[in-house]
Amino acid sequence: MDGSVGQTVLLPLRHNVTHPLELFNLEWRVIQSKAPRSILTFSPSSHLPYISETFKERVNFSSSSAEVSLKHLQLEDEGTYELEVTTSDGKSSTCSVYLTVNVAVSVPQVDSVPLAPQAGDNVTLQCSVLEGNHVQYSWYQCDVPLSGGDNYLLVHNNSSLTLLNVQSTDVGSYTCRTRNRISSKHTDFVLQLCSANARPAGYGYMGYGGYPGYLGYIIIIVLCCRRKKPVLKAYDESVIYENSQIGQKPSLTRPAQPKMTGNVRRTDRRGR
């Protein structure tokens, strides 16, 4: 039988105590990991059952039908429950039921590896849930169940779907459905292929892990160029060229003769 955490369940085992004198004793117990634990014992002569401390606040017992209801179910309550009845003639009979304690599954999440697949890649879609136990996984492509094929693999209790050598025909919607005995949820994943030169949006754009990325390198180069321009200008203005007259244009007029100053002594060109 199935139950959920926090629920109250009535164990479906009973024994009609129509003739109390025929009943000598009955016992309820739970078996977990092959180790039995007593829940309660009852004898008509005592009128009240003896309930173990572990279950004292969580068990209701019917002395007329020998039924037991278990309140506030916990995950640790999962196991096999037995009712053993011993009659006054010494004969005993045992019946049992297995109780499964379930946690409702949450909405599953699907992750793709690689994140940006290309044609010819092997793509793994991993389905997982944050909550839930005894989870069963199943996959659908466009509402068609995927149970076995040549171009895909299902592993890890069908939670992982690997598409082999994906092509454009594999593009589309994939559904991961998770369920257990008390709940069921699903989520859709749209598979798309990237071209050989394309990257997903944001991938390697600004970089990560301390690296600037493509845009970061461009910004650094631009800033360095802007910083070097004023430095080069200041350097040009501070340089003094030694042959600065070389750059001047030559004059086309004859340079003026220097003027003579003071008394100039004339000489007679004639010989004496």
C-alpha positions in Angstrom: 0.0 0.0 0.0 1.0 3.6 -0.5 1.1 6.6 1.9 2.7 10.0 1.9 4.7 11.9 4.5 2.4 13.4 7.3 -0.6 11.2 6.3 -2.6 8.8 8.4 -3.0 5.3 6.9 -5.2 2.4 7.9 -3.2 -0.8 7.4 -5.4 -3.2 5.4 -5.0 -6.2 7.8 -7.7 -7.4 10.2 -8.9 -10.3 12.2 -12.5 -10.4 13.4 -12.5 -11.1 17.1 -16.0 -12.6 17.2 -15.2 -15.1 20.0 -12.7 -13.6 22.4 -12.2 -17.0 24.1 -10.8 -18.4 20.8 -8.1 -15.7 20.6 -5.1 -16.1 22.8 -2.8 -13.3 21.5 -2.1 -11.1 18.5 0.9 -9.0 17.6 1.6 -6.2 15.1 5.2 -5.7 14.0 7.2 -4.0 11.3 10.1 -5.6 9.5 12.8 -3.2 8.1 16.2 -4.4 6.8 15.2 -7.9 7.9 14.9 -6.8 11.5 11.4 -7.1 13.1 10.2 -4.5 15.6 7.1 -5.0 17.8 4.4 -2.3 17.4 1.8 -3.7 19.9 0.5 -6.9 21.4 -3.1 -7.6 22.5 -4.8 -10.3 24.5 -8.5 -10.3 25.2 -7.8 -11.0 28.9 -6.0 -7.7 29.2 -8.6 -5.5 27.4 -5.9 -2.9 26.5 -3.1 -3.4 24.0 0.6 -2.9 24.9 2.0 -0.3 22.5 5.8 0.1 22.2 7.2 3.6 23.1 8.2 4.3 19.5 4.6 4.1 18.3 2.6 5.0 21.4 1.5 8.4 20.2 0.9 7.4 16.6 -1.1 4.2 16.7 -4.8 3.6 17.0 -6.0 0.1 17.6 -9.4 -1.6 17.2 -9.9 -4.5 19.6 -12.9 -5.8 17.6 -11.2 -6.0 14.2 -7.5 -5.9 15.3 -6.9 -3.1 12.7 -4.2 -0.5 13.2 -4.0 3.0 11.8 -0.6 4.8 11.8 -0.6 8.6 12.1 1.9 11.2 10.9 3.8 9.0 8.5 7.5 9.4 8.2 10.0 8.1 5.7 11.3 5.8 8.4 7.9 4.0 8.6 8.4 2.3 5.2 8.6 -1.4 5.5 6.6 -4.7 5.8 3.9 -4.7 8.4 2.7 -8.1 9.8 -0.2 -9.2 11.9 0.2 -12.5 13.7 -2.8 -14.1 15.4 -2.4 -17.0 17.9 -5.6 -18.8 18.8 -6.3 -20.6 22.1 -5.4 -24.0 20.6 -1.9 -22.8 19.9 -2.3 -22.3 16.1 -1.0 -19.1 14.6 -1.5 -17.3 11.3 0.3 -14.4 9.8 -0.6 -11.8 7.1 1.5 -8.9 5.9 1.5 -5.8 3.7 4.3 -3.6 2.5 3.9 0.1 3.2 5.6 2.6 0.8 6.0 6.2 2.1 6.2 8.6 -0.7 7.2 12.3 -1.1 5.5 14.2 -4.0 7.9 14.9 -6.9 8.8 18.5 -7.7 8.9 20.0 -11.3 11.8 18.4 -13.0 14.8 20.3 -14.5 16.5 19.4 -17.7 20.1 20.2 -18.4 21.9 19.8 -21.8 25.5 18.7 -22.3 26.9 20.3 -24.4 25.1 23.5 -23.8 25.3 24.6 -27.5 25.3 21.4 -29.5 26.2 21.3 -33.2 25.3 18.8 -35.9 27.1 15.5 -35.4 27.5 15.9 -31.6 26.2 13.4 -29.0 23.8 15.4 -26.8 22.9 14.3 -23.2 19.7 15.6 -21.7 19.8 15.0 -17.9 16.5 15.2 -16.0 16.4 15.7 -12.2 14.1 16.6 -9.3 14.8 18.4 -6.1 12.1 16.6 -4.2 10.5 13.2 -4.4 11.3 9.6 -3.9 10.7 6.4 -5.8 10.8 8.5 -8.9 10.2 7.0 -12.3 11.4 8.9 -15.4 10.1 8.8 -19.0 10.9 10.8 -22.1 8.7 12.0 -25.0 9.6 13.7 -28.3 6.6 15.7 -29.6 4.3 13.6 -27.3 5.7 10.4 -28.7 7.2 8.1 -26.0 10.9 7.3 -26.3 11.5 3.7 -25.0 14.3 2.4 -27.3 15.9 3.3 -30.5 19.1 3.2 -32.6 19.9 6.9 -32.3 19.5 7.5 -28.6 20.3 5.8 -25.2 18.3 5.8 -22.0 20.4 5.2 -18.8 20.2 5.9 -15.0 16.6 4.8 -14.5 15.8 6.6 -17.8 16.7 10.0 -16.2 19.4 10.5 -18.8 18.6 10.7 -22.5 21.6 10.7 -24.9 21.0 11.6 -28.6 23.6 10.1 -30.9 25.0 12.1 -33.8 22.3 14.7 -33.7 21.0 16.2 -37.0 18.4 18.8 -37.9 15.7 16.1 -37.8 16.4 15.8 -34.0 15.6 19.4 -33.4 12.3 19.9 -31.4 10.6 19.6 -28.1 11.6 16.9 -25.6 9.5 16.2 -22.5 10.8 14.7 -19.3 8.0 13.3 -17.1 8.6 12.3 -13.5 6.2 10.4 -11.3 5.8 8.2 -8.3 2.8 6.5 -6.7 1.2 9.8 -5.5 2.3 12.5 -7.9 3.4 13.3 -11.5 5.1 16.4 -13.0 6.8 17.2 -16.3 8.9 19.8 -18.1 9.6 20.6 -21.7 13.0 21.2 -23.3 13.5 22.6 -26.8 16.6 21.3 -28.5 18.3 23.6 -31.1 21.5 23.2 -33.0 24.2 25.9 -33.4 26.2 26.5 -36.6 30.0 25.8 -36.5 30.9 29.5 -36.0 28.1 30.4 -33.7 28.1 30.5 -30.0 25.2 30.9 -27.6 24.3 34.3 -26.4 26.6 35.6 -23.7 29.1 32.7 -24.1 32.7 34.1 -23.9 31.3 37.7 -24.5 32.4 39.4 -21.3 34.6 36.5 -20.1 34.6 34.8 -16.8 37.0 33.7 -14.0 39.0 36.9 -14.2 39.5 37.0 -18.0 38.2 40.0 -19.8 36.7 38.2 -22.9 36.6 39.5 -26.4 34.8 42.8 -25.6 37.2 43.3 -22.6 40.2 43.1 -24.8 38.8 45.6 -27.3 38.1 48.1 -24.5 41.6 47.7 -23.1 43.2 48.3 -26.5 41.1 51.5 -27.1 41.9 52.9 -23.7 45.6 52.3 -24.3 45.6 54.1 -27.6 43.8 57.1 -26.2 46.3 57.3 -23.4 49.4 57.1 -25.7 48.2 60.0 -27.9 48.8 62.8 -25.4 52.0 61.3 -24.3 53.4 61.3 -27.9 52.2 64.9 -28.4 54.0 66.1 -25.3 57.1 64.2 -26.3 57.1 65.9 -29.8 56.9 69.4 -28.3 59.8 68.8 -25.9 62.3 67.6 -28.5 64.9 70.2 -29.7 66.4 69.4 -33.0 70.1 70.4 -33.5 69.9 71.2 -37.2 66.8 73.3 -36.9 68.0 75.6 -39.8 67.9 72.8 -42.3 64.2 73.0 -42.4 64.2 76.8 -43.3 63.7 77.9 -46.9 66.9 79.4 -48.6 66.8 83.2 -49.3 66.9 84.3 -53.0 68.5 87.8 -52.3 72.2 88.4 -51.8 73.1 88.9 -48.2 74.1 92.4 -47.2 77.8 93.3 -46.8 78.8 94.2 -43.3 79.3 98.0 -42.8 82.8 99.3 -41.9 82.9 101.5 -38.8 85.7 103.9 -37.6 88.5 105.7 -39.6 89.6 103.9 -42.7 92.9 104.7 -44.1 93.0 105.1 -47.9 95.9 103.9 -49.8 97.2 105.3 -53.0 97.0 102.8 -55.7 99.7 104.6 -57.5 103.2 103.6 -56.9 105.5 105.9 -55.5 
